[in-house]
Amino acid sequence: MRVLAVEQDLVTAWGRGVDAGWQGVLTGLPAFSKVDRFSTQAFSSSLGAVVPGLATRTTESLVMQMLHPLLAPLSGRLPEGTRLLLATTTGEVDLLERRLLGESLGADDSRLDHLLGRIQGALGLSKPGQIISSACASSSSAVARGAALIATGAEDAVLVVACDALTEFVFAGFSALMALDPEGARPFDRNRKGLTIGEAAGYVLLMSEARALSEKRAVIGEVAGWGLSCDANHMTGPSRDGGGLLRAVARAIGKSGLATEDFGSISAHGTGTLYNDSMELKAFKQVFTDGPVPVYSIKGSVGHTMGAAGLVEMILAFRSLQEQVIPPSAHLAEVDPEAVGWVSREAVSGVARRAVLSTNSGFGGVNAALVLSL
């Protein structure tokens, strides 16, 4: 049974909407600025990719401020019986931070199940939802879960909502790992030094082909294949030979039934850390043995949006297919020798292929791969 994406929206540091995100990524420039929500003096970087207009001292968390404008138009319009999957790593952790700093907030306010309940309430959904929290592969794992539910006939409409905010908790953690680039993330750059934290929220409504057609839904694209793996290499570092990601990619492509020559581009996880970018290229080269397939990362543009990253990348990959334009790998100055011929600083137009491979990896060795097609 085909799994179709029929509606989507997002907000990133480029602003609200798919158009804003797409046009921003096409510039090849970073949407980075100096973080002023908290002091960054003790950290290894002061840069972040911040969504404009969010307030830090309101009754709403940062992620709910991002989600409310996205979800409000959906209220009352979702298919009956829609299943909600929430993808996030830290959810409303800013509420916990504020409590620790003395604000009168409840100890349980930042629990992920409470966030799930708030989203379900805002959308008027009655069917129990599910939280998917698998580090930085959370939203691509959630899309894979939703697609599997539809493909097996367990569900015929699944809403995947993804969100993560730029908070001091997250910033301090990656700084302690020495994983932040003080000059901003430069995925696949020879001189890359780490990532830049971003924030984002978004959703995609997945439906079975039969229900989408019966309800005359406009089709954005198809989730044609998906694959997950865990290389169990290290708590934070990926398997350096790319073997774990390779298994996820092989499963996704095998499930899609497509051939490697059907792929026009690869939307990589591309964090800008030394080992992630290298292991991804090793995996891609073992799959696409007939020659380079254009690889790009949007994290040099919108930052690493943690659990929301895969969904943001999926939404923009569908736009890439529709426009037949491969975005540039943003904020790239000097292509790493390992990436030469695969990664470009410039957008590429007119690549008439039917599919994009989208990959994400996370702490604990989790890997996720999606095959997206029109």
Secondary structure as GFF3:
##gff-version 3
##sequence-region A 1 374
A	DSSP	beta_strand	3	12	.	.	.	ID=ss1
A	DSSP	beta_strand	15	16	.	.	.	ID=ss2
A	DSSP	alpha_helix	18	26	.	.	.	ID=ss3
A	DSSP	beta_strand	33	34	.	.	.	ID=ss4
A	DSSP	beta_strand	47	48	.	.	.	ID=ss5
A	DSSP	alpha_helix	62	71	.	.	.	ID=ss6
A	DSSP	three_ten_helix	72	74	.	.	.	ID=ss7
A	DSSP	beta_strand	83	87	.	.	.	ID=ss8
A	DSSP	alpha_helix	93	100	.	.	.	ID=ss9
A	DSSP	alpha_helix	112	123	.	.	.	ID=ss10
A	DSSP	beta_strand	130	132	.	.	.	ID=ss11
A	DSSP	three_ten_helix	135	137	.	.	.	ID=ss12
A	DSSP	alpha_helix	138	151	.	.	.	ID=ss13
A	DSSP	beta_strand	157	164	.	.	.	ID=ss14
A	DSSP	alpha_helix	168	176	.	.	.	ID=ss15
A	DSSP	beta_strand	200	208	.	.	.	ID=ss16
A	DSSP	alpha_helix	209	214	.	.	.	ID=ss17
A	DSSP	beta_strand	221	230	.	.	.	ID=ss18
A	DSSP	alpha_helix	243	256	.	.	.	ID=ss19
A	DSSP	three_ten_helix	260	262	.	.	.	ID=ss20
A	DSSP	beta_strand	263	267	.	.	.	ID=ss21
A	DSSP	alpha_helix	274	287	.	.	.	ID=ss22
A	DSSP	beta_strand	295	296	.	.	.	ID=ss23
A	DSSP	alpha_helix	299	302	.	.	.	ID=ss24
A	DSSP	three_ten_helix	306	308	.	.	.	ID=ss25
A	DSSP	alpha_helix	309	323	.	.	.	ID=ss26
A	DSSP	beta_strand	325	326	.	.	.	ID=ss27
A	DSSP	three_ten_helix	337	339	.	.	.	ID=ss28
A	DSSP	beta_strand	348	349	.	.	.	ID=ss29
A	DSSP	beta_strand	355	362	.	.	.	ID=ss30
A	DSSP	three_ten_helix	363	365	.	.	.	ID=ss31
A	DSSP	beta_strand	366	373	.	.	.	ID=ss32
###
